[in-house]
Amino acid sequence: MKKTALILALALLISLAGCGGTSGAENLAVGSGPSGGELSSEAADAVTDFSLRLLSAAGTEGENTLLSPLSVLFALGMTANGAEGETLSQMEEAFELDIASLNEALAAVAGSMSSQALTANSIWINDTEEFTPDEDFLALCGEYYDAGVFAEPFDSSTMEAINAFVSEHTNGLIEKIIDEIPENAVMYLVNAMSFDADWENIYREDQVREGTFTTAEGEEQTAEFMHSEEWAYLEGDGFTGFMKPYEGGDYAFAALLPEEGSSPAELISSLNGSELRALLTSPQDVNVDTALPKFESGSSLELSETLEAMGMADAFDPEFSDFSALGQSAMGNIYINRVLHETFISVDEKGTEAGAATAVEMVAEGAPAETRAVRLDRPFAYMIVDTATGVPLFMGFMQSMNA
């Protein structure tokens, strides 16, 4: 690899453990990972508010939508450490946190995860002389995101390695995050998340009964409903709901049911981060007779337009983006080309299994090269030349195509 030695030298300066090797790719990150502090209430509110806004912006009325806002934040958080100027300001405004606070918040989130919820981050660098990553950027991603560092030639084998990383860290639920690598790609910042937990009280066979699910359009659909009594009731303006704990109590499934005539999208858009957190951290200790349908769902999203609409437009603009703190490319200015997001969830009698992956694709684009035109559409001279000496072997004129 042309730049492996350079990347290794940079990585040796980084205090990070990174992720294990993936499908033969050499992880160049070394050292210890982030310690993870305590998540402040203000930061938790901001992360939750971003999650609500992202779901509202990405969802389509009447269609199933699933995403992992945390996975998106982990990938974008790493990316934002390479942004400067107005690009960084717009991203921080969308996050409702400055980058230093976001780094601390996400490190705290990752540090508090139990074995039921796991996350992994990685940075994939195009191993070419035309791109040089910034060592301070890599150090920040190591310190706060425990990111593995991989220098690869960005061919089909690298695409397979990135997809293998995602599959490995989502327990195979997400098998692929990218299906092609553009010629001008210089870096991928990838997050993968998995969740696998049994219910605290697994549903018995007699608690599962067939019922009818009615869509917003009034279509009646047959479903298997899981019935139980829970003791965490949720209620707010225009909705009710409940929480059902997973084994160990570290995580719970929360459901919010909008009142008749309203939609889940309208409900989510009516809440902010602090309101939702207050609701979920202080459920009412009231007996709730619940019916939860067994279901599987997943989404495949490209979030560029969604994130632009949320305020970070410059990050996606090849003219105005400023990712100079991420690295330097001889191919031109670096910007975000795509934010790819894949999710899957399965909810049944035993518990819940879910996976998510996010890839931020960074590309470089310069000013158009100067172009000249030579069209042989009138009489011309021609020759066959010895390129070593410049001596023509044959010379001629072409005056007419009919002669």
Secondary structure as GFF3:
##gff-version 3
##sequence-region A 1 403
A	DSSP	alpha_helix	4	11	.	.	.	ID=ss1
A	DSSP	alpha_helix	41	58	.	.	.	ID=ss2
A	DSSP	alpha_helix	69	80	.	.	.	ID=ss3
A	DSSP	alpha_helix	85	95	.	.	.	ID=ss4
A	DSSP	alpha_helix	99	112	.	.	.	ID=ss5
A	DSSP	beta_strand	117	126	.	.	.	ID=ss6
A	DSSP	beta_strand	131	133	.	.	.	ID=ss7
A	DSSP	alpha_helix	135	145	.	.	.	ID=ss8
A	DSSP	beta_strand	148	152	.	.	.	ID=ss9
A	DSSP	alpha_helix	156	169	.	.	.	ID=ss10
A	DSSP	beta_strand	185	198	.	.	.	ID=ss11
A	DSSP	three_ten_helix	205	207	.	.	.	ID=ss12
A	DSSP	beta_strand	208	214	.	.	.	ID=ss13
A	DSSP	beta_strand	220	230	.	.	.	ID=ss14
A	DSSP	beta_strand	233	236	.	.	.	ID=ss15
A	DSSP	beta_strand	239	245	.	.	.	ID=ss16
A	DSSP	beta_strand	252	258	.	.	.	ID=ss17
A	DSSP	alpha_helix	264	269	.	.	.	ID=ss18
A	DSSP	alpha_helix	273	281	.	.	.	ID=ss19
A	DSSP	beta_strand	288	293	.	.	.	ID=ss20
A	DSSP	beta_strand	295	302	.	.	.	ID=ss21
A	DSSP	alpha_helix	304	309	.	.	.	ID=ss22
A	DSSP	three_ten_helix	313	316	.	.	.	ID=ss23
A	DSSP	beta_strand	327	329	.	.	.	ID=ss24
A	DSSP	beta_strand	333	347	.	.	.	ID=ss25
A	DSSP	beta_strand	351	365	.	.	.	ID=ss26
A	DSSP	beta_strand	380	385	.	.	.	ID=ss27
A	DSSP	beta_strand	392	398	.	.	.	ID=ss28
###
